Amino acid sequence: MTGLIFYTNPMSRGRIARWMLEECGASYETRVLQYGPEMKGPEYRAVNPMGKVPALDDGGTVVTEVAAICCHLAERFPEAGLIPAPGARGAFYRWMFFASGPLEAAVVNRSFGFELPDDPQARGRAGWCSLEEEADILAALLSDGRAWLLGETFSALDVYLGSQIAWGRQFGTLPERDGFDGYIGRIMTRDAAVRARALDDALMPE
């Protein structure tokens, strides 16, 4: 399949979308944008009004947000087997949007030094819990010794949420839990993951 234009920067969440493209075996054009005026300028804002990468133009249909890009590509390339069959996607969507919502919020808030208030009523209004609790939730998901997040089948969820777990441990933004290191080792040695990293690393400034 052709007609995919991938807007990215090698120092961005675009690395996750790149991995997903490689897992799909997609043919795509890469357009690298620099932070600053180029990414925030009117030409790119016509693609993504937020002026952020990544973005994917699929024959005129623009998809932004990494979770959405991963879901779109999984459905666009069903032969890659990266999404469960229709009617069996409950767990897939549950954990995909847990990652893009509560987990992302907890990680970003911690990085900025923000903490939820101690008041239980106030905490209940938030769409996330503490980072420690969320790490426990992820560890419980892997506690039965499963190879991948959905069980025995690798999916786009492992690309997206798996990347968050790996980055969280690499940069110290996610607490260590049993099962994380072994899981990270499995996902990061996949051929598509290695290939995607090489492509992005080659674009890094010297």
Accessible surface in RSA format (square Angstrom, percent):
REM  Atomic radii and reference values for relative SASA: ProtOr
REM  Chains: A
REM  Algorithm: Lee & Richards
REM  Probe-radius: 1.40
REM  Slices: 20
REM RES _ NUM      All-atoms   Total-Side   Main-Chain    Non-polar    All polar
REM                ABS   REL    ABS   REL    ABS   REL    ABS   REL    ABS   REL
RES MET A   1   125.38  64.9  74.05  49.0  51.33 122.2  85.52  72.7  39.86  52.8
RES THR A   2   109.01  77.5  93.64  94.9  15.36  36.6  60.82  81.7  48.19  72.9
RES GLY A   3    44.61  55.0   0.00   N/A  44.61  55.0  33.86  92.9  10.75  24.1
RES LEU A   4     3.00   1.7   0.00   0.0   3.00   7.5   0.00   0.0   3.00   8.1
RES ILE A   5    35.40  20.1  35.40  26.4   0.00   0.0  35.40  25.5   0.00   0.0
RES PHE A   6     0.12   0.1   0.12   0.1   0.00   0.0   0.12   0.1   0.00   0.0
RES TYR A   7    19.20   9.0  19.20  10.9   0.00   0.0  10.01   7.5   9.19  11.3
RES THR A   8     0.14   0.1   0.14   0.1   0.00   0.0   0.00   0.0   0.14   0.2
RES ASN A   9     2.66   1.8   2.60   2.5   0.06   0.2   0.00   0.0   2.66   2.6
RES PRO A  10     4.20   3.1   3.40   3.1   0.80   2.9   3.42   2.8   0.77   4.8
RES MET A  11    99.74  51.7  76.63  50.7  23.11  55.0  58.28  49.6  41.46  54.9
RES SER A  12    17.82  15.1   3.08   4.1  14.74  34.0  15.03  32.0   2.80   3.9
RES ARG A  13   103.68  43.5 101.24  51.6   2.44   5.8  28.55  39.0  75.12  45.5
RES GLY A  14     0.03   0.0   0.00   N/A   0.03   0.0   0.00   0.0   0.03   0.1
RES ARG A  15    51.05  21.4  46.09  23.5   4.96  11.8  21.23  29.0  29.81  18.1
RES ILE A  16     4.51   2.6   3.31   2.5   1.21   2.9   4.51   3.2   0.00   0.0
RES ALA A  17     0.00   0.0   0.00   0.0   0.00   0.0   0.00   0.0   0.00   0.0
RES ARG A  18     8.61   3.6   8.61   4.4   0.00   0.0   0.01   0.0   8.59   5.2
RES TRP A  19     9.81   3.9   9.81   4.7   0.00   0.0   9.81   5.2   0.00   0.0
RES MET A  20     0.00   0.0   0.00   0.0   0.00   0.0   0.00   0.0   0.00   0.0
RES LEU A  21     0.07   0.0   0.07   0.0   0.00   0.0   0.07   0.0   0.00   0.0
RES GLU A  22    22.06  12.7  18.75  14.2   3.31   7.9   0.69   1.3  21.36  17.4
RES GLU A  23    26.29  15.1   7.44   5.6  18.85  44.9   1.21   2.3  25.08  20.5
RES CYS A  24    10.21   7.7   0.00   0.0  10.21  24.0   0.57   1.4   9.64  10.4
RES GLY A  25    65.45  80.7   0.00   N/A  65.45  80.7  34.78  95.4  30.67  68.7
RES ALA A  26    14.66  13.5   0.00   0.0  14.66  33.3   0.80   1.1  13.86  36.7
RES SER A  27    64.91  54.9  55.82  74.5   9.09  20.9  32.29  68.8  32.62  45.7
RES TYR A  28    43.45  20.3  12.80   7.3  30.65  79.8  15.59  11.7  27.86  34.3
RES GLU A  29    86.36  49.6  77.51  58.6   8.85  21.1  42.62  82.4  43.74  35.7
RES THR A  30    48.17  34.3  21.64  21.9  26.53  63.2  17.19  23.1  30.97  46.8
RES ARG A  31   101.16  42.5  96.84  49.4   4.32  10.3  34.13  46.7  67.02  40.6
RES VAL A  32    47.78  31.4  26.11  23.6  21.68  52.2  26.11  22.7  21.68  58.8
RES LEU A  33    12.68   7.1  12.68   9.1   0.00   0.0  12.68   8.9   0.00   0.0
RES GLN A  34   103.07  57.6 103.07  75.3   0.00   0.0  44.67  95.1  58.40  44.3
RES TYR A  35   117.23  54.7  96.15  54.7  21.08  54.9  87.59  65.8  29.63  36.5
RES GLY A  36    31.10  38.4   0.00   N/A  31.10  38.4  26.04  71.5   5.06  11.3
RES PRO A  37   122.91  89.6 109.59  99.9  13.32  48.4 118.09  97.5   4.82  30.0
RES GLU A  38    92.41  53.1  75.37  57.0  17.04  40.6  44.14  85.4  48.27  39.4
RES MET A  39     4.44   2.3   4.44   2.9   0.00   0.0   0.35   0.3   4.09   5.4
RES LYS A  40    96.99  47.3  86.07  52.8  10.92  26.0  63.62  57.3  33.37  35.5
RES GLY A  41    14.77  18.2   0.00   N/A  14.77  18.2  14.77  40.5   0.00   0.0
RES PRO A  42   122.71  89.4 110.57 100.8  12.14  44.1 115.59  95.4   7.12  44.3
RES GLU A  43   156.69  90.0 143.42 108.5  13.26  31.6  65.80 127.3  90.89  74.2
RES TYR A  44     6.93   3.2   4.53   2.6   2.40   6.2   6.39   4.8   0.54   0.7
RES ARG A  45    93.94  39.4  88.79  45.3   5.15  12.3  34.80  47.6  59.14  35.8
RES ALA A  46    90.87  83.5  47.66  73.6  43.20  98.3  60.48  85.2  30.39  80.5
RES VAL A  47    29.57  19.5  21.76  19.7   7.81  18.8  22.69  19.7   6.88  18.7
RES ASN A  48     6.97   4.8   6.97   6.7   0.00   0.0   0.00   0.0   6.97   6.7
RES PRO A  49   100.86  73.5  90.87  82.8   9.98  36.3  92.10  76.0   8.76  54.4
RES MET A  50   104.82  54.3  93.52  61.9  11.30  26.9  79.68  67.7  25.14  33.3
RES GLY A  51     0.30   0.4   0.00   N/A   0.30   0.4   0.00   0.0   0.30   0.7
RES LYS A  52    96.61  47.1  96.21  59.0   0.41   1.0  53.31  48.0  43.30  46.1
RES VAL A  53    14.81   9.7   1.02   0.9  13.79  33.2   1.91   1.7  12.90  35.0
RES PRO A  54     7.19   5.2   4.76   4.3   2.43   8.8   4.76   3.9   2.43  15.1
RES ALA A  55     0.00   0.0   0.00   0.0   0.00   0.0   0.00   0.0   0.00   0.0
RES LEU A  56     0.00   0.0   0.00   0.0   0.00   0.0   0.00   0.0   0.00   0.0
RES ASP A  57    26.78  18.8  26.78  26.7   0.00   0.0   0.15   0.4  26.63  26.6
RES ASP A  58    18.73  13.1  11.72  11.7   7.01  16.6   1.72   4.0  17.02  17.0
RES GLY A  59    69.30  85.5   0.00   N/A  69.30  85.5  35.85  98.4  33.45  74.9
RES GLY A  60    62.98  77.7   0.00   N/A  62.98  77.7  32.31  88.7  30.67  68.7
RES THR A  61    80.04  56.9  74.94  76.0   5.10  12.1  44.18  59.3  35.86  54.2
RES VAL A  62    62.33  41.0  33.77  30.6  28.55  68.8  33.77  29.3  28.55  77.4
RES VAL A  63    19.68  12.9  16.88  15.3   2.80   6.8  19.68  17.1   0.00   0.0
RES THR A  64    34.42  24.5  27.64  28.0   6.79  16.2   5.93   8.0  28.50  43.1
RES GLU A  65   101.33  58.2  95.45  72.2   5.89  14.0  49.82  96.4  51.51  42.1
RES VAL A  66     8.96   5.9   4.90   4.4   4.06   9.8   4.90   4.3   4.06  11.0
RES ALA A  67     5.83   5.4   5.17   8.0   0.65   1.5   5.17   7.3   0.65   1.7
RES ALA A  68    40.47  37.2  33.08  51.0   7.39  16.8  37.71  53.1   2.76   7.3
RES ILE A  69     0.15   0.1   0.15   0.1   0.00   0.0   0.15   0.1   0.00   0.0
RES CYS A  70     0.00   0.0   0.00   0.0   0.00   0.0   0.00   0.0   0.00   0.0
RES CYS A  71    15.02  11.4  14.86  16.6   0.16   0.4  14.50  36.7   0.52   0.6
RES HIS A  72    49.85  27.2  43.88  30.5   5.97  15.3  30.85  31.8  19.00  22.1
RES LEU A  73     0.00   0.0   0.00   0.0   0.00   0.0   0.00   0.0   0.00   0.0
RES ALA A  74     0.04   0.0   0.00   0.0   0.04   0.1   0.04   0.1   0.00   0.0
RES GLU A  75    87.36  50.2  68.29  51.7  19.06  45.4  22.72  43.9  64.63  52.8
RES ARG A  76    54.09  22.7  42.03  21.4  12.06  28.7  30.24  41.3  23.85  14.5
RES PHE A  77     5.05   2.5   5.04   3.1   0.02   0.0   5.04   3.1   0.02   0.0
RES PRO A  78    88.94  64.8  73.54  67.0  15.40  56.0  75.08  62.0  13.86  86.2
RES GLU A  79   128.68  73.9  87.20  66.0  41.48  98.8  75.22 145.5  53.46  43.6
RES ALA A  80    33.42  30.7   2.88   4.5  30.54  69.5  13.04  18.4  20.38  54.0
RES GLY A  81    41.86  51.6   0.00   N/A  41.86  51.6  31.53  86.5  10.32  23.1
RES LEU A  82     5.80   3.2   5.71   4.1   0.09   0.2   5.71   4.0   0.09   0.2
RES ILE A  83    23.43  13.3   6.78   5.1  16.65  40.1   8.24   5.9  15.19  41.2
RES PRO A  84    34.97  25.5  21.81  19.9  13.16  47.8  33.88  28.0   1.09   6.8
RES ALA A  85    65.88  60.6  52.65  81.2  13.24  30.1  59.04  83.1   6.85  18.1
RES PRO A  86   109.67  79.9  87.52  79.8  22.15  80.5  89.62  74.0  20.05 124.6
RES GLY A  87    89.78 110.7   0.00   N/A  89.78 110.7  43.75 120.1  46.03 103.1
RES ALA A  88    65.79  60.5  43.38  66.9  22.41  51.0  53.14  74.8  12.65  33.5
RES ARG A  89    43.97  18.5  41.80  21.3   2.17   5.2   9.20  12.6  34.77  21.1
RES GLY A  90    57.50  70.9   0.00   N/A  57.50  70.9  44.43 121.9  13.07  29.3
RES ALA A  91    53.48  49.2  43.72  67.5   9.76  22.2  46.31  65.2   7.17  19.0
RES PHE A  92     0.46   0.2   0.00   0.0   0.46   1.2   0.00   0.0   0.46   1.3
RES TYR A  93    75.19  35.1  73.99  42.1   1.20   3.1  62.72  47.1  12.47  15.4
RES ARG A  94   157.49  66.1 141.23  72.0  16.26  38.7  52.88  72.3 104.61  63.4
RES TRP A  95    21.50   8.6  21.50  10.4   0.00   0.0  15.31   8.2   6.19  10.0
RES MET A  96     0.00   0.0   0.00   0.0   0.00   0.0   0.00   0.0   0.00   0.0
RES PHE A  97   104.80  52.4  99.50  61.6   5.30  13.8 100.15  60.7   4.66  13.3
RES PHE A  98    28.60  14.3  23.66  14.7   4.95  12.9  27.20  16.5   1.40   4.0
RES ALA A  99     0.00   0.0   0.00   0.0   0.00   0.0   0.00   0.0   0.00   0.0
RES SER A 100    39.68  33.5  20.35  27.2  19.34  44.5  13.90  29.6  25.79  36.1
RES GLY A 101    30.55  37.7   0.00   N/A  30.55  37.7  28.81  79.1   1.74   3.9
RES PRO A 102    34.67  25.3  33.48  30.5   1.19   4.3  34.20  28.2   0.47   2.9
RES LEU A 103     2.40   1.3   2.40   1.7   0.00   0.0   2.40   1.7   0.00   0.0
RES GLU A 104    43.92  25.2  43.28  32.7   0.63   1.5  26.35  51.0  17.57  14.3
RES ALA A 105    26.97  24.8  18.65  28.8   8.32  18.9  26.65  37.5   0.32   0.9
RES ALA A 106     6.05   5.6   1.21   1.9   4.84  11.0   3.88   5.5   2.17   5.7
RES VAL A 107    36.42  24.0  36.29  32.9   0.13   0.3  36.31  31.5   0.11   0.3
RES VAL A 108    50.25  33.1  49.64  44.9   0.61   1.5  50.25  43.7   0.00   0.0
RES ASN A 109    31.47  21.7  31.47  30.4   0.00   0.0   5.32  12.8  26.15  25.3
RES ARG A 110    82.43  34.6  72.46  36.9   9.97  23.7  38.30  52.3  44.13  26.7
RES SER A 111    73.77  62.3  33.15  44.2  40.62  93.6  36.06  76.8  37.71  52.8
RES PHE A 112   137.90  69.0 112.06  69.4  25.84  67.2 117.76  71.4  20.14  57.6
RES GLY A 113    59.48  73.3   0.00   N/A  59.48  73.3  31.79  87.2  27.69  62.0
RES PHE A 114   121.51  60.8 115.64  71.6   5.87  15.3 119.31  72.3   2.20   6.3
RES GLU A 115   118.22  67.9  85.99  65.1  32.23  76.7  56.93 110.1  61.29  50.0
RES LEU A 116    30.87  17.2  18.17  13.0  12.71  31.9  19.07  13.4  11.80  31.7
RES PRO A 117    70.30  51.2  58.92  53.7  11.38  41.4  70.30  58.0   0.00   0.0
RES ASP A 118   133.53  93.5 114.23 113.7  19.29  45.6  39.03  91.9  94.49  94.2
RES ASP A 119    73.81  51.7  65.41  65.1   8.40  19.9  31.27  73.6  42.54  42.4
RES PRO A 120   108.14  78.8  96.85  88.3  11.29  41.0  99.62  82.3   8.52  52.9
RES GLN A 121   140.38  78.5 126.70  92.6  13.67  32.6  42.48  90.4  97.90  74.2
RES ALA A 122    18.68  17.2  12.60  19.5   6.07  13.8  12.60  17.7   6.07  16.1
RES ARG A 123    74.53  31.3  68.85  35.1   5.67  13.5  20.43  27.9  54.10  32.8
RES GLY A 124    63.88  78.8   0.00   N/A  63.88  78.8  36.07  99.0  27.81  62.3
RES ARG A 125   190.95  80.2 153.31  78.2  37.63  89.6  74.89 102.4 116.06  70.3
RES ALA A 126    28.24  26.0   5.47   8.4  22.78  51.8  13.08  18.4  15.16  40.2
RES GLY A 127    57.07  70.4   0.00   N/A  57.07  70.4  40.37 110.8  16.69  37.4
RES TRP A 128    76.73  30.8  63.40  30.7  13.34  31.3  66.96  35.7   9.78  15.9
RES CYS A 129    38.56  29.2  35.61  39.7   2.95   6.9  23.57  59.7  14.99  16.2
RES SER A 130    28.26  23.9  21.56  28.8   6.70  15.4  24.60  52.4   3.66   5.1
RES LEU A 131     5.33   3.0   3.13   2.2   2.21   5.5   3.13   2.2   2.21   5.9
RES GLU A 132    70.74  40.6  70.74  53.5   0.00   0.0  47.07  91.0  23.67  19.3
RES GLU A 133    83.21  47.8  81.47  61.6   1.74   4.1  33.81  65.4  49.39  40.3
RES GLU A 134     0.07   0.0   0.07   0.1   0.00   0.0   0.00   0.0   0.07   0.1
RES ALA A 135     0.00   0.0   0.00   0.0   0.00   0.0   0.00   0.0   0.00   0.0
RES ASP A 136    73.96  51.8  68.52  68.2   5.44  12.9  26.84  63.2  47.12  47.0
RES ILE A 137    63.93  36.4  58.23  43.4   5.70  13.7  62.26  44.8   1.68   4.6
RES LEU A 138     0.37   0.2   0.37   0.3   0.00   0.0   0.37   0.3   0.00   0.0
RES ALA A 139    16.11  14.8  14.38  22.2   1.73   3.9  14.66  20.6   1.46   3.9
RES ALA A 140    66.49  61.1  49.62  76.6  16.87  38.4  54.42  76.6  12.08  32.0
RES LEU A 141    21.81  12.1  14.35  10.3   7.46  18.7  20.79  14.6   1.03   2.8
RES LEU A 142    10.72   6.0   2.61   1.9   8.11  20.4   2.72   1.9   8.00  21.5
RES SER A 143    91.45  77.3  51.58  68.8  39.88  91.9  41.81  89.0  49.64  69.5
RES ASP A 144   100.59  70.5  59.89  59.6  40.71  96.3  50.43 118.7  50.17  50.0
RES GLY A 145    67.68  83.5   0.00   N/A  67.68  83.5  38.48 105.6  29.20  65.4
RES ARG A 146    58.10  24.4  52.87  27.0   5.23  12.5   8.11  11.1  50.00  30.3
RES ALA A 147    26.74  24.6  23.23  35.8   3.51   8.0  25.95  36.5   0.79   2.1
RES TRP A 148    37.37  15.0  37.37  18.1   0.00   0.0  25.01  13.3  12.36  20.0
RES LEU A 149     0.38   0.2   0.00   0.0   0.38   1.0   0.00   0.0   0.38   1.0
RES LEU A 150    48.31  26.9  18.85  13.5  29.46  74.1  19.87  14.0  28.44  76.5
RES GLY A 151    14.76  18.2   0.00   N/A  14.76  18.2  14.76  40.5   0.00   0.0
RES GLU A 152   140.43  80.6 114.31  86.5  26.11  62.2  66.63 128.9  73.80  60.3
RES THR A 153    88.60  63.0  85.50  86.7   3.10   7.4  55.90  75.1  32.69  49.4
RES PHE A 154    16.80   8.4  10.68   6.6   6.12  15.9  10.68   6.5   6.12  17.5
RES SER A 155     2.82   2.4   2.82   3.8   0.00   0.0   2.82   6.0   0.00   0.0
RES ALA A 156     0.00   0.0   0.00   0.0   0.00   0.0   0.00   0.0   0.00   0.0
RES LEU A 157     0.00   0.0   0.00   0.0   0.00   0.0   0.00   0.0   0.00   0.0
RES ASP A 158     0.00   0.0   0.00   0.0   0.00   0.0   0.00   0.0   0.00   0.0
RES VAL A 159     0.00   0.0   0.00   0.0   0.00   0.0   0.00   0.0   0.00   0.0
RES TYR A 160    13.43   6.3  13.43   7.6   0.00   0.0   2.10   1.6  11.33  14.0
RES LEU A 161     0.00   0.0   0.00   0.0   0.00   0.0   0.00   0.0   0.00   0.0
RES GLY A 162     0.00   0.0   0.00   N/A   0.00   0.0   0.00   0.0   0.00   0.0
RES SER A 163     2.64   2.2   2.64   3.5   0.00   0.0   0.23   0.5   2.41   3.4
RES GLN A 164    28.41  15.9  20.24  14.8   8.17  19.5  14.91  31.7  13.50  10.2
RES ILE A 165     0.09   0.1   0.09   0.1   0.00   0.0   0.09   0.1   0.00   0.0
RES ALA A 166     8.50   7.8   5.07   7.8   3.42   7.8   5.08   7.2   3.41   9.0
RES TRP A 167    70.38  28.2  70.01  33.9   0.37   0.9  51.18  27.3  19.21  31.2
RES GLY A 168     3.86   4.8   0.00   N/A   3.86   4.8   3.57   9.8   0.29   0.7
RES ARG A 169    66.76  28.0  52.53  26.8  14.22  33.9  10.06  13.7  56.70  34.4
RES GLN A 170   130.29  72.9  93.26  68.2  37.03  88.2  39.71  84.5  90.58  68.7
RES PHE A 171   137.83  69.0 108.26  67.1  29.57  77.0 114.85  69.6  22.98  65.8
RES GLY A 172    60.76  74.9   0.00   N/A  60.76  74.9  26.47  72.6  34.29  76.8
RES THR A 173    41.72  29.7  37.37  37.9   4.34  10.3  36.30  48.8   5.42   8.2
RES LEU A 174     3.14   1.7   1.99   1.4   1.15   2.9   2.45   1.7   0.69   1.9
RES PRO A 175    29.96  21.8  18.47  16.8  11.49  41.8  29.33  24.2   0.64   4.0
RES GLU A 176   110.05  63.2  95.50  72.2  14.55  34.6  25.94  50.2  84.12  68.7
RES ARG A 177    61.23  25.7  52.53  26.8   8.70  20.7  25.95  35.5  35.28  21.4
RES ASP A 178   138.55  97.1 122.77 122.2  15.78  37.3  43.18 101.6  95.37  95.1
RES GLY A 179    41.93  51.7   0.00   N/A  41.93  51.7  28.04  77.0  13.89  31.1
RES PHE A 180     0.00   0.0   0.00   0.0   0.00   0.0   0.00   0.0   0.00   0.0
RES ASP A 181    95.49  66.9  84.33  83.9  11.16  26.4  38.92  91.6  56.57  56.4
RES GLY A 182    42.07  51.9   0.00   N/A  42.07  51.9  34.45  94.5   7.62  17.1
RES TYR A 183     0.21   0.1   0.04   0.0   0.17   0.4   0.04   0.0   0.17   0.2
RES ILE A 184    30.16  17.2  30.16  22.5   0.00   0.0  30.16  21.7   0.00   0.0
RES GLY A 185    36.04  44.4   0.00   N/A  36.04  44.4  33.46  91.8   2.58   5.8
RES ARG A 186    90.86  38.1  81.54  41.6   9.32  22.2  48.79  66.7  42.07  25.5
RES ILE A 187     0.00   0.0   0.00   0.0   0.00   0.0   0.00   0.0   0.00   0.0
RES MET A 188    37.38  19.4  37.09  24.5   0.30   0.7  31.60  26.9   5.79   7.7
RES THR A 189    99.01  70.4  82.19  83.3  16.82  40.1  67.17  90.2  31.84  48.1
RES ARG A 190    69.06  29.0  61.67  31.4   7.39  17.6  17.72  24.2  51.34  31.1
RES ASP A 191   115.69  81.0 106.33 105.8   9.36  22.1  28.03  66.0  87.66  87.4
RES ALA A 192     7.31   6.7   5.20   8.0   2.11   4.8   5.20   7.3   2.11   5.6
RES ALA A 193     2.30   2.1   1.08   1.7   1.22   2.8   1.87   2.6   0.43   1.1
RES VAL A 194    72.79  47.9  71.63  64.8   1.16   2.8  71.68  62.3   1.11   3.0
RES ARG A 195   108.11  45.4 102.84  52.4   5.27  12.5  59.24  81.0  48.87  29.6
RES ALA A 196     2.18   2.0   2.08   3.2   0.10   0.2   2.18   3.1   0.00   0.0
RES ARG A 197    88.40  37.1  87.13  44.4   1.27   3.0  49.39  67.5  39.01  23.6
RES ALA A 198    60.03  55.2  47.75  73.7  12.28  27.9  54.35  76.5   5.68  15.0
RES LEU A 199    74.29  41.4  70.70  50.6   3.59   9.0  71.93  50.5   2.36   6.3
RES ASP A 200     0.83   0.6   0.83   0.8   0.00   0.0   0.00   0.0   0.83   0.8
RES ASP A 201    78.15  54.7  66.05  65.7  12.11  28.6  26.04  61.3  52.12  52.0
RES ALA A 202    86.51  79.5  46.41  71.6  40.10  91.2  58.99  83.1  27.52  72.9
RES LEU A 203    74.22  41.3  53.43  38.2  20.79  52.3  57.07  40.1  17.15  46.1
RES MET A 204    74.15  38.4  61.26  40.5  12.89  30.7  61.26  52.1  12.89  17.1
RES PRO A 205    93.77  68.3  65.44  59.7  28.33 103.0  76.62  63.3  17.15 106.6
RES GLU A 206   221.45 127.1 145.86 110.3  75.59 180.0  94.44 182.7 127.01 103.7
END  Absolute sums over single chains surface
CHAIN  1 A    10317.4       7646.1       2671.3       6092.4       4225.0
END  Absolute sums over all chains
TOTAL         10317.4       7646.1       2671.3       6092.4       4225.0
